[in-house]
Amino acid sequence: MSLMEPFIEIGIYPHIFTEYDFQVKSVNRIKSVFKIETQFGEYAVKKSKISKVQAERMKNVLEYLENNNYPVVNLLKNKYGDAFIDLEGSIVYVVKWIDGKPLTLNYYPHLLKSISMMAQLHKLGFSYHQKVSKTPFVDEIYLRNYWEDRISWLKKYEKKLKKKVSKTTFEHIYLTYIPFLLDWAKEAVEYLNNWVIQYNSIGGLRKTICHGRFHHRNIIITTDDRIKLIDFDHFSMDTPVRDIAFFIRHYILDKENRNWTQDWLDAYQQLVPLDVAEKKLLAIYLLFPERMIVLAKRYVDKVNNLSDLEYLNRLQVSWTQMKEMVWFIDSQRWLNE
């Protein structure tokens, strides 16, 4: 196999590397990126399905963050001064390879450090939002429609499982959860409708740089013990609530670690205090059982090459997390204010 063959298989052709004057010595695929060794050093090459417009936004926001000393990895410009190469329906970009390891999953100091990094990002992002032209965000209309589509899918899945004679263990257990999931989902939509009546529109909330995928695999601890936030493909200018909800959904644990979530929120608010409208919206986001519905969809569509046992383990973790989020929401009493 030639060095270029892995690239050609996904539509990255050799001429792209000539635009960087790269002499590629070795290639190693690591998840969604290629690590390459060249005469100039090691780089990560990524093909992303984001649009050219989104890529331009990503370039600009990374430059802004780097200029403000936020720990990101900026896009490498080629010899023509371009930060990315536009392909049909996707783009390719290159960044300096960062030696290090992701933050440790479910390790308290690392998660606390992560949420503090998020707060720093959002604090910088408020100033950046004032400098950029209007950008799309998730408004209440999109959010309501999206959630109602999820509810519709869940109802259809429930009917399908009830008719199915021979069910897997995953299906048996998930079917018992669906009434609770539907109750929480419908309640979230109802709370969202009431929130809009009270606060008019998500468009009226302050906007900042939202990473979109703020999780441990995108936070690298370098070999010299520094931290870098990577992969801004899905960033947006939106309410900070979206990043916070994403983080809590992924990392909230069981009742033995209930204080962690409050600690994260306290650490975040030391830099970026949330107002009442934002706290209520955060509670509404958390109440909707997004991850549990996504898990079932992936199980049905066989998106991941996981065994039934692995899906079953994920289901139990997700169920525990969902119950803890409901407890956390109730303990905060935000929705009662």
Secondary structure, 3 states (H helix, E strand, C coil): CCCCHHHHHCCCCCHHHHCCCCCCCEEEEECCEEEEEECCEEEEEEEECCCHHHHHHHHHHHHHHHHCCCCECCECCCCCCCCCEEECCEEEEEEECCCEEECCCCCHHHHHHHHHHHHHHHHHHHHHHCCCCCCCCCCHHHHHHHHHHHHHHHHHHHHHHHHCCCCCHHHHHHHHHHHHHHHHHHHHHHHHHHHHHHHCCHHHCCCEEECCCCCHHHEEEECCCCEEECCCCCCEEECCHHHHHHHHHHHCCCHHHHHHHHHHHHHHHHHCCCCHHHHHHHHHHHHCCHHHHHHHHHHHHCCCCCCHHHHHHHHHHHHHHHHHHHHHHHHHCHHHC
